[in-house]
Amino acid sequence: MGLSLRHWVLLLAAALVVSLVRELRRRRMRPNPRFPDLTMEEALARWPPDGRPDPDTALLPEGHAAPGGAVWEAAAQSALQAEQISRQSQDPRRTIRQAILVQAVLALKLEAILGRDEAARQAFRAFTSGPP
């Protein structure tokens, strides 16, 4: 026994629903940056916005300030380097994600070092301060 017209209509409706759900998901997952032509240099020049303090300072423990000086310069250099590599990559999103993960792992390692005893903290400070 073959399929009736009612079955074909139901199959067509189901296929339409699946197609609509896939399209909505694709649109939702597509990157839609607020400033698509903004380069990393321009973003760094605009930060912090309007001369206000860094909004991430609210997340820091009491008595700690937002990083500046050499730390800010190193972070900016890392961001510029990630942008340059992503421009040359076949898959820029993956390249940026890898750069983010590398920096997150580095931050966790540094946090673990600083959580150790005082000798480890002193060795880390001596290493980051450079030669006298």
C-alpha positions in Angstrom: 0.0 0.0 0.0 1.4 3.4 -1.0 1.5 6.6 0.8 -1.6 8.8 0.7 -1.7 12.5 0.0 -2.1 13.1 3.7 1.2 11.3 4.4 3.0 13.3 1.7 1.7 16.6 3.2 2.8 15.6 6.7 6.3 14.7 5.4 6.5 18.0 3.5 5.5 19.9 6.7 8.1 18.0 8.7 10.8 18.8 6.2 9.8 22.5 6.2 10.0 22.6 10.0 13.4 21.0 10.0 14.6 23.4 7.4 13.4 26.4 9.3 15.0 25.2 12.5 18.3 24.7 10.8 18.2 28.2 9.2 17.3 29.8 12.5 20.2 28.0 14.2 22.6 29.0 11.4 21.6 32.6 11.7 21.9 32.6 15.5 25.3 31.0 15.4 26.7 33.3 12.7 29.0 36.0 14.1 27.5 39.4 14.0 30.1 41.8 15.4 29.0 45.3 16.5 31.9 46.9 14.6 32.9 44.4 11.8 35.7 46.6 10.4 37.3 47.4 13.8 40.9 46.4 13.9 42.7 45.3 17.1 44.8 48.5 17.1 41.7 50.6 17.0 40.1 48.6 19.8 43.2 48.9 22.0 43.3 52.7 21.3 39.6 53.0 22.4 40.2 51.0 25.6 39.1 51.8 28.3 36.0 53.3 26.8 35.6 57.1 27.1 38.4 57.4 29.6 36.4 55.4 32.3 38.2 52.9 34.4 38.5 49.3 33.2 35.1 47.6 33.9 36.9 44.3 34.7 38.3 45.9 37.9 35.0 45.1 39.6 35.9 41.4 39.2 39.3 41.8 40.9 39.8 41.1 44.6 39.8 44.1 46.9 43.0 46.0 46.9 44.0 44.9 43.4 44.2 47.3 40.4 43.7 46.6 36.7 46.9 45.6 35.0 48.9 48.4 33.3 52.3 49.1 32.1 54.3 46.1 30.9 51.4 43.7 31.5 49.0 45.8 29.4 51.7 46.1 26.6 52.2 42.3 26.6 48.5 41.7 26.4 48.2 44.2 23.6 51.1 42.6 21.7 49.6 39.2 22.1 46.2 40.4 20.8 47.9 42.1 17.8 49.8 39.0 17.0 46.7 36.8 17.2 45.0 39.2 14.8 47.8 39.0 12.3 47.9 35.2 12.5 44.2 35.0 12.0 44.3 37.2 8.9 46.7 34.7 7.3 44.8 31.6 8.4 42.3 29.5 6.4 40.1 29.4 9.5 40.4 32.7 11.4 37.8 31.8 14.1 39.7 28.7 15.0 42.9 30.6 15.2 41.5 33.2 17.5 40.0 30.5 19.7 43.3 28.8 19.9 45.0 32.1 20.9 42.3 32.7 23.6 42.9 29.2 25.0 46.7 29.6 25.0 46.3 32.8 27.1 43.8 31.2 29.4 46.1 28.3 30.1 49.0 30.7 30.7 46.9 32.7 33.2 45.9 29.5 35.0 49.6 28.4 35.2 50.6 31.8 36.5 47.8 31.7 39.1 49.0 28.3 40.2 52.6 29.5 40.6 51.5 32.5 42.6 49.3 30.2 44.8 52.4 28.3 45.8 54.7 29.1 48.7 56.6 32.4 49.1 59.8 31.0 47.5 57.9 30.2 44.3 56.3 33.7 44.3 59.7 35.3 44.8 61.3 33.2 42.0 58.4 34.2 39.7 58.7 37.9 40.6 62.5 37.7 40.0 61.9 36.1 36.6 59.3 38.6 35.5 61.2 41.7 36.7 64.1 40.8 34.5 67.8 41.4 35.1 68.7 44.0 37.7 
